[in-house]
Amino acid sequence: HNLITGHSVTGILHLINGTPFDWYSKKQNTVETSTYGSEFVAARIAVDQIVDHRITLRYLGVPINEKTYLFGDNKTVVDSSTIPHARLHKRHTALSYHRVREAIASKIIAFHHIDGKLNPADLLSKHWGYQQIKVTLKPLLFYEGDTLDLVDEDGAVQTDGE
């Protein structure tokens, strides 16, 4: 985050079938007192963008039958938004909290935890040198191989690299 103003930076990377098609990197409008609050703000922004992308794809004639997968690297935020009986302990994050919970309950998104070391969206929110990010960046930008190898005989896309 910005050490002078205290604002966190939100980084969101949107993928369709493993291909990056949109990204978002912006300093947050509010100053949050905890990582929990700023991560919920980022999750709400991501949910709003996901809903917009799904609507746009539907307008273009793309059938959207499945939920969208949202990955976050803060386990507490993921757990408190995905566990139905979880309670909100931070009142100032209520709007973001309920927006994310609403999207999960309506089966628009599935929110999962990802280790921060594996989170490609961190490329958009932190200062990095090329040597630090090339392992994460290269597979996103340059797939080596035939993309038909990613589809098995049933037509399902393989996501585990096999």
C-alpha positions in Angstrom: 0.0 0.0 0.0 0.9 3.6 -0.2 2.9 4.5 2.9 2.2 8.2 2.7 -1.6 8.1 2.3 -2.3 4.6 3.7 -4.4 3.6 0.7 -4.1 0.0 -0.5 -3.8 -0.9 -4.1 -6.3 -3.4 -5.6 -5.0 -5.7 -8.4 -7.5 -7.8 -10.3 -6.7 -10.1 -13.2 -9.6 -11.6 -15.3 -9.0 -14.8 -17.3 -11.2 -16.6 -19.8 -10.1 -20.2 -20.3 -6.7 -19.4 -18.8 -6.2 -16.4 -21.1 -5.9 -12.9 -19.5 -8.4 -10.5 -21.1 -8.8 -7.7 -18.6 -6.9 -6.3 -15.7 -7.5 -3.7 -13.0 -5.0 -1.9 -10.8 -6.0 1.1 -8.8 -5.4 2.8 -5.5 -8.4 2.2 -3.3 -10.6 5.3 -2.6 -10.8 4.6 1.2 -8.2 4.0 3.8 -8.8 0.7 5.6 -7.4 0.0 9.0 -6.7 -3.6 8.3 -5.8 -6.0 5.5 -9.1 -7.7 6.0 -11.0 -4.5 5.1 -8.9 -3.7 2.0 -9.2 -7.3 0.8 -13.0 -7.2 1.1 -13.0 -4.0 -0.9 -11.0 -5.7 -3.6 -13.3 -8.7 -3.5 -16.3 -6.4 -4.0 -14.7 -4.6 -6.9 -13.9 -8.0 -8.5 -17.5 -9.2 -8.0 -18.8 -6.1 -9.6 -16.4 -6.5 -12.6 -17.3 -10.2 -12.9 -21.0 -9.4 -13.1 -20.3 -6.8 -15.8 -18.2 -9.2 -17.8 -20.8 -12.0 -17.6 -23.5 -9.6 -18.8 -21.3 -8.4 -21.7 -20.5 -11.9 -22.7 -24.2 -12.8 -22.7 -24.9 -9.7 -24.9 -22.3 -11.0 -27.3 -24.1 -14.4 -27.4 -21.8 -16.4 -25.2 -23.8 -18.8 -23.1 -22.7 -18.5 -19.4 -24.0 -21.6 -17.6 -21.4 -22.0 -14.8 -20.3 -19.9 -11.9 -17.2 -17.8 -12.1 -14.2 -18.7 -9.9 -12.8 -15.9 -7.8 -9.5 -16.5 -6.1 -8.3 -14.4 -3.1 -5.1 -14.7 -1.1 -6.5 -13.7 2.2 -7.9 -16.9 3.8 -9.9 -15.0 6.5 -11.8 -13.0 3.8 -12.5 -16.1 1.8 -13.6 -18.1 4.8 -15.8 -15.4 6.2 -17.5 -14.9 2.9 -18.1 -18.5 2.0 -19.2 -20.0 5.3 -22.9 -19.4 5.6 -23.0 -19.1 9.4 -20.0 -16.7 9.5 -20.6 -13.3 11.2 -19.3 -10.0 10.2 -17.1 -8.5 13.0 -16.1 -5.3 11.2 -19.0 -3.0 10.6 -17.2 -0.7 8.2 -16.8 -3.6 5.7 -20.5 -4.4 5.7 -21.3 -3.3 2.2 -18.4 -5.1 0.6 -19.1 -8.2 2.8 -22.7 -8.4 1.8 -22.1 -7.8 -1.9 -19.6 -10.7 -2.0 -21.9 -13.0 0.0 -24.8 -12.2 -2.2 -22.9 -13.2 -5.3 -21.8 -16.5 -3.7 -25.4 -17.2 -2.5 -26.8 -16.6 -6.0 -24.2 -18.9 -7.5 -22.6 -16.2 -9.6 -19.2 -16.8 -8.1 -17.3 -19.5 -6.2 -14.7 -17.8 -3.9 -11.6 -19.9 -3.2 -8.3 -19.3 -1.4 -5.0 -19.2 -3.3 -1.6 -18.9 -1.8 -0.2 -15.4 -2.2 2.9 -16.8 -3.8 0.8 -18.3 -6.6 -1.6 -15.3 -7.0 -1.0 -13.7 -10.4 -3.1 -10.7 -9.5 -0.3 -9.6 -7.1 1.6 -8.7 -10.2 -0.8 -5.7 -10.5 -0.7 -4.4 -6.9 2.9 -4.6 -5.8 6.3 -3.3 -7.0 8.3 -6.1 -8.6 11.5 -6.6 -10.5 11.3 -8.8 -13.6 13.4 -11.6 -12.0 10.8 -11.9 -9.2 7.8 -12.2 -11.5 9.0 -13.9 -14.6 8.0 -17.4 -13.3 4.4 -16.2 -12.8 4.2 -13.8 -15.8 5.5 -16.1 -18.5 2.8 -18.8 -18.4 0.1 -16.1 -18.4 1.5 -14.4 -21.5 3.1 -17.2 -23.4 1.6 -20.7 -23.4 4.2 -23.1 -24.8 2.5 -25.9 -26.6 -0.7 -26.6 -28.5 -3.8 -25.2 -26.8 -5.7 -28.2 -28.1 -3.7 -30.3 -25.7 -5.6 -28.6 -22.9 -8.8 -30.2 -23.9 -9.4 -33.9 -23.1 -11.4 -36.3 -25.2 -14.7 -35.3 -23.5 -14.2 -31.7 -24.4 -13.5 -30.6 -20.9 -10.6 -28.1 -20.3 -7.8 -29.5 -18.2 -6.7 -27.0 -15.5 -4.1 -28.9 -13.7 -1.5 -28.8 -16.5 -1.9 -32.4 -17.5 
